[in-house]
Amino acid sequence: MYLTELVALINRKDKRPVRTWCKKNNVTIFKDCSGEFVYRNDFELAYDLPLILNLKSKYGNDWEQYYQAYLQNTLHKIIDFKSDSKKQTSYKPKGSISKKLFKDNINEIA
């Protein structure tokens, strides 16, 4: 990808801030007779790295599933699936008063 293409992708005005962004994010800029460019995979990894780190901290080993869903615009499907599995673990009352209150709340919901 040429630096002129990156200007719009990272919302900058010209190539100078793009060079700074690339340097800050460890994306190597190459030069040839046609101009300055970066490898697409290097750019996409650097661009998505904050998202990947966030997904790793939230979802642990399942982060790759969430990342793939994010890339395919199907994140809503996987979040619904995971939220159903979280509903299965519920509060278990320990005292007699809380058990009574918990049973009353279940009867109201049902």
Beta strands, then each sheet from edge to edge (+ up, - down):
strand 1: 30-32
strand 2: 35-37
sheet 1: 1+ 2-
end
